[in-house]
Amino acid sequence: MIRVLFVGEDMERGTGGVVSVMQLICKHPYLADKVQFEPIYAALQPDSLGNKVIRWIRSFFKLLFALPQSDIVHLHHTIGNNFIGTSLFALVSKLFGKQVLLHNHAADFDDYYAEASRSLKWWVRSVFRRADLILIMSQSWRHWYEKIEPAANWQVAHNAASQHPTLRFFESRNPEALKFIYLSRLEQRKGVYDLLHVLEQVVPRYPSLQVVLAGDGDLADVRQAVAVKNLKHCVTIPGYVTTEMKCDIFQDASVFLLPSYQEGLPMALLETMALGIAPLVTPVGGIPEVIQNDVNGLLIPAGDLERLETALCRLIDDTALRNRLGRAAHETIAKDFSQDVYVEILFEMYADLLRSEQL
């Protein structure tokens, strides 16, 4: 059995895409008798500075005690202090002679790197070179990372779709329901304000349209914008949603909306596609590696409000289009982005790391 130190966010209390990926890996039955995971929660969750420091120090000492009994250290990271803390864990693990796998979940690492000081850029490249393997979410991101550090071992691991067994496939939905959902952080770079601008123009023509904007972020500002634009009767903002709450949100939803400016490969996109919900998204990050325009979703350029409005109206008007795209989206996930395929590929990566260590 392969012994893996699994370092990242708190899977019991954390939220978001990173936690979803970590839970998928740790809890999948395929790995149950092949990999022994030892979770270490090192991500600096929102808290006072003192509590963050104490939590990080505890995690660091837990890592030190666990390293001698481990084979691989699998570290999940994003940007900022999260990356700095993770990089220290990675370098200490290498001092112990362990195989280090960095798992990059950042959708904006390019901005982080561009704004970094000269010394921080050197540190980033140095950490990447020393890792034995770095997982990234798409080929487009791989091209970018290879430009800043061509000596690193970059591998693409597309995210896989989480499943909701309590929901049946989309044939059970009301095909005429006009329920569109957005599931991401409510912030400018995710395009939520572009969406509200377009909804202000569209809703008077389609009074039966219902839109759910689910996620944390700029809740107060988004709610104020909804009120100002007179959209409170058709736009619901539940805030961050748990897995249990998602089941209610997904029920009878027919379109997933994400007019984002920056992405890795959104878990929410894959999750909704698995349920046959048609995507209306932008070709950023790894999304074009999943979505073919007018085949299994609609793609519109980020920031193009006119084309966003046209695509939105097209989906509202055409039930057959929504169902066709939804069915194709479901088939895409079943074929290429299933959890089973994902964990099998990850296990082979673990095995390859151990084989390379023995050479």
C-alpha positions as CSV (number, residue, x, y, z in Angstrom):
1,M,0.0,0.0,0.0
2,I,1.3,3.5,-0.9
3,R,1.5,5.9,2.0
4,V,0.6,9.4,1.1
5,L,0.7,12.6,3.2
6,F,-2.2,14.6,1.8
7,V,-1.6,18.2,2.6
8,G,-4.2,21.0,1.8
9,E,-7.4,22.5,3.1
10,D,-9.6,21.1,5.9
11,M,-11.8,18.5,4.2
12,E,-14.2,18.5,7.2
13,R,-14.8,22.3,7.5
14,G,-13.5,23.7,4.2
15,T,-15.5,24.6,1.1
16,G,-14.9,25.1,-2.5
17,G,-13.2,23.4,-5.4
18,V,-10.0,22.4,-3.7
19,V,-11.9,20.6,-0.9
20,S,-14.1,18.9,-3.5
21,V,-11.1,17.5,-5.3
22,M,-9.4,16.4,-2.1
23,Q,-12.6,14.6,-0.9
24,L,-13.0,12.9,-4.3
25,I,-9.5,11.4,-4.0
26,C,-9.5,10.4,-0.4
27,K,-13.0,8.8,-0.4
28,H,-13.0,7.0,-3.7
29,P,-13.3,3.2,-3.2
30,Y,-10.8,2.4,-6.0
31,L,-8.0,3.8,-3.8
32,A,-9.2,2.3,-0.5
33,D,-7.0,-0.8,-0.6
34,K,-4.2,0.8,-2.6
35,V,-3.4,4.1,-0.9
36,Q,-3.2,5.1,2.8
37,F,-3.9,8.8,3.1
38,E,-2.7,10.9,6.1
39,P,-4.5,14.3,5.8
40,I,-2.6,17.3,7.1
41,Y,-4.7,20.5,7.0
42,A,-2.1,23.3,6.3
43,A,-4.1,25.9,4.3
44,L,-4.5,29.2,6.1
45,Q,-8.3,29.4,6.5
46,P,-9.8,32.8,7.3
47,D,-9.0,33.5,10.9
48,S,-6.9,35.9,13.1
49,L,-3.2,36.1,12.3
50,G,-2.3,34.4,15.6
51,N,-4.6,31.4,15.0
52,K,-3.3,31.1,11.4
53,V,0.3,30.9,12.7
54,I,-0.5,28.4,15.4
55,R,-2.4,26.2,13.0
56,W,0.4,26.3,10.4
57,I,3.0,25.5,13.1
58,R,1.0,22.5,14.3
59,S,0.6,21.3,10.7
60,F,4.3,21.7,10.1
61,F,5.2,19.5,13.1
62,K,2.6,16.9,12.1
63,L,4.4,16.8,8.7
64,L,7.8,16.3,10.4
65,F,6.6,13.4,12.5
66,A,4.7,11.8,9.6
67,L,7.4,12.1,6.9
68,P,9.6,9.1,7.9
69,Q,6.6,6.7,7.5
70,S,5.4,8.2,4.2
71,D,6.2,7.4,0.5
72,I,4.8,10.5,-1.2
73,V,3.8,14.0,-0.2
74,H,0.8,15.3,-2.2
75,L,0.4,19.0,-1.6
76,H,-2.6,21.1,-2.8
77,H,-2.0,24.8,-3.3
78,T,-3.4,28.0,-4.8
79,I,-1.6,31.4,-4.5
80,G,-0.4,33.9,-2.0
81,N,0.4,32.7,1.6
82,N,-1.2,29.4,0.7
83,F,1.6,28.8,-1.9
84,I,4.3,30.1,0.4
85,G,3.3,27.7,3.2
86,T,2.9,24.8,0.8
87,S,6.3,25.5,-0.8
88,L,8.0,25.3,2.6
89,F,6.3,21.9,3.2
90,A,7.5,20.8,-0.2
91,L,11.2,21.7,0.4
92,V,11.2,20.1,3.8
93,S,9.8,16.9,2.3
94,K,12.5,16.9,-0.3
95,L,15.1,17.2,2.5
96,F,13.7,13.9,3.9
97,G,14.1,12.4,0.5
98,K,10.4,12.0,-0.2
99,Q,8.6,12.2,-3.6
100,V,6.8,15.5,-3.8
101,L,3.6,16.0,-5.9
102,L,2.4,19.6,-6.1
103,H,-1.3,19.9,-7.1
104,N,-2.0,23.4,-8.5
105,H,-5.6,24.6,-8.2
106,A,-5.1,28.3,-8.9
107,A,-7.2,29.9,-11.6
108,D,-5.1,33.1,-11.4
109,F,-1.5,32.0,-10.9
110,D,-0.5,34.0,-13.9
111,D,-1.6,37.2,-12.2
112,Y,0.0,36.2,-9.0
113,Y,3.3,35.5,-10.8
114,A,3.2,38.7,-12.9
115,E,2.7,40.9,-9.8
116,A,5.4,39.0,-7.8
117,S,8.7,40.6,-6.8
118,R,11.9,39.4,-8.5
119,S,12.9,37.3,-5.5
120,L,9.4,35.7,-5.2
121,K,9.5,34.7,-8.9
122,W,12.9,33.1,-8.3
123,W,11.4,31.2,-5.3
124,V,8.4,30.0,-7.3
125,R,10.5,28.7,-10.1
126,S,12.9,27.0,-7.6
127,V,10.0,25.2,-5.9
128,F,8.6,24.0,-9.2
129,R,12.0,22.6,-10.3
130,R,12.4,20.7,-7.0
131,A,9.0,19.0,-7.1
132,D,9.0,15.6,-8.6
133,L,5.6,16.1,-10.3
134,I,3.2,19.1,-10.7
135,L,-0.4,18.5,-11.6
136,I,-2.2,21.3,-13.4
137,M,-5.8,21.5,-14.7
138,S,-5.5,22.0,-18.4
139,Q,-3.2,22.0,-21.4
140,S,-3.5,25.8,-21.8
141,W,-2.2,26.2,-18.2
142,R,0.6,23.7,-19.0
143,H,1.8,25.9,-21.9
144,W,1.9,28.9,-19.6
145,Y,3.7,27.1,-16.8
146,E,6.3,25.6,-19.1
147,K,7.3,29.1,-20.2
148,I,8.2,30.2,-16.7
149,E,9.9,26.9,-15.7
150,P,10.5,24.5,-18.5
151,A,12.7,22.2,-16.3
152,A,9.7,21.3,-14.1
153,N,7.7,18.0,-14.6
154,W,4.3,19.3,-15.6
155,Q,1.4,16.9,-16.0
156,V,-2.3,17.7,-16.8
157,A,-4.9,16.2,-14.6
158,H,-8.4,17.4,-15.6
159,N,-10.7,17.7,-12.7
160,A,-13.4,15.0,-12.5
161,A,-17.1,15.5,-11.8
162,S,-18.6,15.0,-8.4
163,Q,-21.8,12.9,-8.4
164,H,-25.0,13.4,-6.6
165,P,-26.7,10.0,-6.3
166,T,-29.9,11.5,-4.9
167,L,-30.6,13.2,-8.3
168,R,-31.7,11.3,-11.3
169,F,-30.5,12.1,-14.8
170,F,-32.1,15.1,-16.5
171,E,-35.0,13.1,-18.1
172,S,-36.7,13.4,-14.6
173,R,-36.7,17.2,-14.8
174,N,-39.4,19.5,-16.1
175,P,-38.1,20.2,-19.6
176,E,-40.0,23.5,-19.8
177,A,-38.6,24.9,-16.6
178,L,-36.6,28.1,-17.1
179,K,-34.2,27.7,-14.1
180,F,-30.7,28.8,-14.8
181,I,-27.9,28.5,-12.2
182,Y,-24.6,30.2,-11.5
183,L,-22.3,28.4,-9.0
184,S,-19.0,30.1,-8.2
185,R,-17.7,33.0,-6.2
186,L,-19.7,36.2,-6.7
187,E,-17.0,38.5,-7.9
188,Q,-16.0,40.6,-10.9
189,R,-13.5,38.1,-12.4
190,K,-16.2,35.4,-12.5
191,G,-18.4,37.6,-14.6
192,V,-21.3,37.8,-12.2
193,Y,-21.8,41.6,-12.8
194,D,-21.8,41.0,-16.6
195,L,-24.5,38.5,-16.0
196,L,-26.6,40.9,-14.0
197,H,-26.2,43.6,-16.6
198,V,-27.5,41.2,-19.3
199,L,-30.3,39.9,-17.0
200,E,-31.5,43.4,-16.6
201,Q,-32.1,43.5,-20.4
202,V,-33.5,40.0,-20.7
203,V,-35.9,39.5,-17.8
204,P,-38.6,41.9,-19.0
205,R,-38.9,39.8,-22.2
206,Y,-38.9,36.5,-20.2
207,P,-40.8,37.0,-16.9
208,S,-40.8,33.3,-16.1
209,L,-37.0,33.0,-16.0
210,Q,-35.6,32.1,-12.6
211,V,-31.8,32.5,-11.9
212,V,-29.9,31.2,-8.9
213,L,-26.6,32.9,-8.1
214,A,-24.9,30.5,-5.6
215,G,-21.6,31.0,-4.0
216,D,-19.7,33.2,-1.5
217,G,-17.8,36.4,-2.3
218,D,-19.3,39.9,-2.8
219,L,-22.7,38.9,-1.4
220,A,-23.7,42.4,-0.2
221,D,-22.7,44.1,-3.4
222,V,-24.4,41.6,-5.7
223,R,-27.6,41.7,-3.6
224,Q,-27.6,45.5,-3.9
225,A,-27.1,45.3,-7.7
226,V,-30.0,42.8,-7.9
227,A,-32.2,45.3,-6.0
228,V,-31.1,48.3,-8.1
229,K,-31.8,46.4,-11.3
230,N,-35.2,45.3,-10.1
231,L,-34.3,41.6,-10.4
232,K,-35.3,40.5,-6.9
233,H,-38.4,38.7,-8.1
234,C,-36.4,36.4,-10.4
235,V,-32.8,36.2,-9.0
236,T,-32.1,34.2,-5.8
237,I,-28.8,34.5,-3.9
238,P,-28.5,31.8,-1.3
239,G,-24.8,32.4,-0.6
240,Y,-22.4,29.5,-0.2
241,V,-24.2,26.2,-0.7
242,T,-23.4,22.8,0.9
243,T,-23.6,19.5,-1.0
244,E,-27.0,19.0,0.5
245,M,-28.2,22.4,-0.7
246,K,-26.9,21.7,-4.2
247,C,-29.4,19.0,-4.7
248,D,-32.2,21.5,-4.4
249,I,-30.5,24.0,-6.6
250,F,-29.8,21.5,-9.3
251,Q,-33.3,20.2,-9.3
252,D,-35.1,21.3,-12.5
253,A,-32.1,23.5,-13.5
254,S,-31.5,23.4,-17.3
255,V,-28.6,25.8,-17.9
256,F,-25.3,26.5,-16.0
257,L,-24.0,30.1,-16.3
258,L,-20.4,31.1,-15.8
259,P,-19.3,34.1,-17.9
260,S,-15.9,34.1,-16.2
261,Y,-12.6,35.9,-17.1
262,Q,-10.3,33.4,-15.3
263,E,-10.6,29.7,-14.6
264,G,-8.6,26.6,-14.1
265,L,-11.2,23.8,-14.7
266,P,-14.3,24.6,-12.6
267,M,-15.6,21.7,-10.6
268,A,-19.1,23.3,-10.8
269,L,-19.0,23.1,-14.6
270,L,-18.2,19.4,-14.6
271,E,-20.6,18.7,-11.8
272,T,-23.5,20.3,-13.6
273,M,-22.6,18.7,-17.0
274,A,-22.7,15.3,-15.3
275,L,-26.3,16.0,-14.5
276,G,-27.2,17.0,-18.0
277,I,-27.3,20.8,-17.4
278,A,-26.3,22.7,-20.5
279,P,-23.3,25.1,-20.0
280,L,-23.1,28.7,-21.1
281,V,-19.5,29.6,-20.4
282,T,-16.4,31.5,-21.6
283,P,-13.4,29.9,-23.3
284,V,-10.9,30.6,-20.5
285,G,-8.5,28.3,-18.6
286,G,-9.3,24.6,-19.3
287,I,-12.9,25.2,-20.3
288,P,-12.2,24.9,-24.1
289,E,-10.7,21.4,-23.5
290,V,-14.2,20.3,-22.2
291,I,-16.7,22.4,-24.1
292,Q,-17.2,22.4,-27.9
293,N,-19.4,25.3,-28.9
294,D,-22.9,24.3,-30.0
295,V,-22.0,20.6,-29.3
296,N,-22.0,20.2,-25.6
297,G,-22.4,23.8,-24.5
298,L,-22.3,27.4,-25.7
299,L,-19.1,29.4,-25.6
300,I,-19.0,33.2,-25.6
301,P,-16.0,35.5,-25.3
302,A,-15.4,36.9,-21.7
303,G,-16.7,40.4,-21.4
304,D,-18.8,40.3,-24.6
305,L,-22.2,41.4,-23.2
306,E,-24.0,41.4,-26.5
307,R,-23.0,37.8,-27.3
308,L,-23.9,36.7,-23.7
309,E,-27.3,38.2,-24.1
310,T,-27.8,36.5,-27.5
311,A,-26.7,33.1,-26.2
312,L,-28.9,33.5,-23.1
313,C,-32.0,34.3,-25.2
314,R,-31.3,31.5,-27.5
315,L,-31.2,29.0,-24.6
316,I,-34.4,30.5,-23.1
317,D,-36.3,30.2,-26.4
318,D,-35.2,26.7,-27.4
319,T,-36.1,23.8,-25.1
320,A,-34.7,21.3,-27.6
321,L,-31.4,23.1,-27.7
322,R,-31.1,23.0,-23.9
323,N,-31.9,19.3,-23.9
324,R,-29.5,18.5,-26.7
325,L,-26.6,20.4,-25.1
326,G,-27.4,18.9,-21.7
327,R,-27.4,15.4,-23.0
328,A,-24.1,15.9,-24.8
329,A,-22.6,17.5,-21.7
330,H,-23.6,14.4,-19.7
331,E,-22.1,12.1,-22.2
332,T,-18.8,14.1,-22.2
333,I,-18.4,13.7,-18.5
334,A,-19.3,10.0,-18.5
335,K,-16.7,9.4,-21.2
336,D,-13.8,11.6,-20.4
337,F,-14.1,13.2,-16.9
338,S,-15.5,10.5,-14.6
339,Q,-14.2,10.1,-11.1
340,D,-13.2,6.5,-11.9
341,V,-10.9,7.5,-14.7
342,Y,-9.4,10.4,-12.6
343,V,-8.4,8.2,-9.6
344,E,-7.0,5.5,-11.8
345,I,-4.7,8.0,-13.5
346,L,-3.7,9.5,-10.2
347,F,-2.8,6.0,-8.8
348,E,-0.6,5.4,-11.8
349,M,1.1,8.7,-11.1
350,Y,1.7,7.6,-7.6
351,A,3.1,4.3,-8.8
352,D,5.4,6.0,-11.3
353,L,6.8,8.3,-8.7
354,L,7.8,5.3,-6.5
355,R,9.2,3.5,-9.5
356,S,11.3,6.6,-10.4
357,E,12.6,6.8,-6.8
358,Q,13.9,3.2,-7.0
359,L,15.8,3.8,-10.3
